């Protein structure tokens, strides 16, 4: 159970031809939908829809800095988290087409100290089958808010070791794309930021895409927030995120990138097919996404409160994207696709369930579970319930009341029974029963 990470994935396999695309989207209804989300603290960011390389719709809502009351505009920029991996994968395939790199090339030439370096290939890194500990950035023993050098990162990766033999299975890996970033820098003898600019940004005319630095709101860069009360989030230093999650962009730039990628303007058809090739539902920098029997390819991202998404649906030559610095329990992609493919979508009515401040006391306490090793602490702060995973003192979140004895946070529902002094936590990976320790 992870109360810090939102659940907003809809992976599927199989490519199916389809019809029903509309070049005329109901902009007024989409505007009303996103205004409603913004007014109810469900979404801050930008969305975009394009067809055949032409923008059909964009919309920006929310703030880039709530504390300073700085509103977002059409040029506001957002960290795109793991969507950065699609950019990095394109750069790798460009290097392969330039004969600077090979898919079956092992990484011992670059990093001999990494465990299994003589067996890990570039292909393993791209399709998340390297076996390297998948996300060193989740190791809280390091201060990821501070700058990190390549040497420091490689030492951390080397010490972390491997989970399984390379190629044996797939597990989503930020670590693999950190390594790919450094390989690109070595073969081009340039920092990732310059490679990205020279090989993707300038050639296809992206306006607001680059490798990020420390967030600067004076440059119209957004801070990030979580939960329905918009809690300011931690800022990981970009030197640690590298090409795994360090790119900054906008939704309309992501549709331009998507259109260029899938129409042969960045890599060859052969390279694109390899990016789309699936093994255990993992491509090489791309994933399949489905909607109403229709399948496209793209990538999603979620880190430090930033969320991003793009997908291309080839039969309709459609790209959709969003960049968010605040997103709470909403599947934006499905709404954008509904608008394109003439499917109904509802403008939600957010009903507030009020709980008196004094009534919150019956839920507070320390809860443990026989099913899960984590200790759940429920406290009351400023007329709100706060959930905290005791082993991680920074892992806290305000709980939103949605019904009698029922509260929610991101992808988890908490159902309390004050009489029995229990709470049932319903998460994406199962249902867990907790008992209060009195």
DORO-655154 format. One record per residue (C-alpha): x, y, z. Coordinates in steps of 0.5 Angstrom, whole numbers, plus 500, padded with zeros to 3 digits. Each point is the difference from the previous one (the first is absolute). Last residue first. Example, Ala and Ser with C-alpha at 12.3 -4.5 7.8 and 13.67 -1.06 7.14 Angstrom:
527498514498493502
This chain:
489502545503497494495501494499494495501500493498496494503501493496499494505499494505503495496506497498502507494499505502501507495497505500504507499497507498502507494495500495506502504505496499496493505504495500499492506503497500500493507501496502502493501507502497501507493498502496500507494496502497500507494504497501502493506503495504503506507502497506497503506505501507496498506498504506496497505505503501496507501494496500494505494503503496500493495506501493501499498507502492502502499507499497506505507503500504494502496493502504494500500493497506495501501494495506495502502497494502492500493498496495494501500500508499507500501506505497507501502505505495505502495505497493498497495502506504507500497502494493501503503507504501503493494499497499496494498502493499496494501505494497498494504501493495500494504497495499502492499494497503497494496497494504497494501503494507498498504506502496502506500493503508500499501507504495497505504493501507504500497504506499494505499504506502498507504507502504503495505506502506502496497497493502499493495497496501497493496497494502499493495497494502498494494496500502493498507502504497501507506504503501501508502505504500501508503504506499500507504505505499498507507498502500495494495497495501499493496497494503497494497499493497495495493500498494495500493500499495495503496506504507503502507496500507502502506496497507502503506504497507501502502493498494496500497497507494496500503493502505501493497505496503503493498508500507502500502495495494502496503507500507498499498497493495506498506504501501505505499507502495503494497493498493501501499497507506504503498507497493499503502498507505506500495505498495497505505501505501507498492501501500497507506504502508498502505499505504494500504497506496493501505495497504504496503503506496499507506501504503506497493503500500501507493497503495505503496498505493502500495505502493498502494501496494499505498495495506496500507502497504506498505502495504506498499503493505503496498507497507503500499504506497493503507497500501493502507497500502498494497497494502496493496504495493501497496506499500502493501493496502501493501493497507501499502505506497495505502493498507500498504506502496502506499493503508499499501507503496498506503493501507503500505499495506495498495497495501493502502501507493505501496494497503495504499505506492500498500493499502499507495504503495497496501493503500503507493502499498493499493497499501492501501495494502493500506496499504505495505501505500495506496503506500505506507503498505505504498506504508501501501501493494504499502505506507500497497502493496505503506503504505500494494503495500506505494501505497507502496500506493499501501493499503499507501493501498495505493501497502494495494502495504503495504493499494498496501493497505497503504497494497494497501503493493498497497507500499500492505506499505497505500493497500502493507504502502494503502497507504494499507503501497505505498495505501504506502507498508501500501499493496507498501502493503494497497495505493503497499494495498501493494497497496506498506503497503507501504505496498497493496507499493496500502497506501507503493502497498494504503502506497508499493497499501496507502506504494504497495494502503500507499507501492498501503497506499507504497506495503506504495505498500507496496505500499503493492500499499503507501498507498504506505503505496501507507500504498494504497497494506500496499497492492501501494497497497499493503499493496498494502498493496497495500498492508501499502498493505494499495495497495501506502504506498500507503504506499500508503505505501500507496500507495495501496498506499506504493501499500506496505497496496494498494504499504504495503494497493497498497507498506501495499493498492502499502506496505497496495494497505497495500501493505496496496494503502493500495494499504495497505494502505495499503496505507499503500495506503501507497504506502505505495505504504504505498505505502498507503506504506499504501502507496496504504494498497493502
